[in-house]
Structures are given as structure tokens and as C-alpha cells.
Amino acid sequence: MTINNPAKIPKALEILCLIVLSMVFFFSGLTKFLNPQQFVVDTYFYHILPVPWLNMLCMILIMLELTVSASIWVPKLRASSSLLIAGMMLMFIIFIFSTMIRGLNISCGCFGKSSQSAGWSKIAENLVLLLCAVTVFARNLPTRSNK
């Protein structure tokens, strides 16, 4: 028995989401790659990640952003890439919300020196990106067959 993709999402919407996600994560990762020190400083001000691991975790996140910006275009990697993006978006939303609760007025760190403040508008933007990632995932649900 084969389980078909139940999502009734138009292909054009998926393509739009692919373009948006790919561009956002490519430029975000590239900006951080070109100035990793700025990204580490921006991340430090969240006061969430352990300082001894900050450099390593920031480098992993930069590479992950650049990787998913390309791998989301590979059909066999699309579902897993969009799931990774959705996870990152949830993490970013939680981090930003936690800074708001704690009264921190910091840059989100998304695009280096041209980043926005971490606040409601950034959460709204990240929710749109999360919705895009879920849309792509829903269009590319893995199929399973039982024999």
C-alpha cells in the first residue's frame, strides 16, 4: 500500500517558498561567513548559549544555513532540508522571544551589521519563513510502502 502526499499545495507556492528560503538562508549564511566575529558577538548578547562553545556553534550554524540554502533544491533532500529550516526557525523564534521577555534590546544577528532588532517584527518574519518551510515539507512528504 502506498501513502500518497496528502498536501494539496500548488506547485507555484512551493517554488515561491523554495526561492524565499534559499535566498534568505544563503544571504544570511554568507553575511555571517564573511564576518563570523560579528555573528559570534551578536549571538553572545542573547545570553543563551554557553560561552566556551559559542565559536563552534556559530560556525556550525553558518555552515548549516549555507548547506540548506542549496540542498533544498535537491529533490531527494528537500523534505529533510525544509524540516531542518523549520527547526531552525522555531529555535530562532524562541531565542528572540526569550530576549524580549528578559528585556534585552539587541540585534537579531541574522544579516550582520544590517540586522534588525530582535522583536515582534522579527518573530513575524520568522513565522512566515517557518510557514514556507512547512509548506515545502508538506509538498515533499516521504512516501512509504508496505509490502
C-alpha angles and dihedrals in degrees: 000000000000123000109214124209104277094197115111095197118143115248090231090060090050091051091049090051091048091053094047095046094044094049096044094048094042095051093040092050093043093051090051092044091054092050109021093161090062090050092051090050092047090049092048091060090062086069091210107102122069108260096226090058098039098100094047095045092048092051091049091050092050092052091044092053092049092045096051091046088065103028093056087072092058106090095215091050098039098095095047093043092051090047090053090050091049089052092050091049091052090049092049092049091051092047093050093045090050091054090051092050090050092048095242116157103203142141114264090231093221098127106017117245092356093059123129126238115275102254147105095307090055091048090051091049091049091049089056090051090047090052090050091051092049090048092053091045092050091052091050104041110156113251122228129202128195118204 
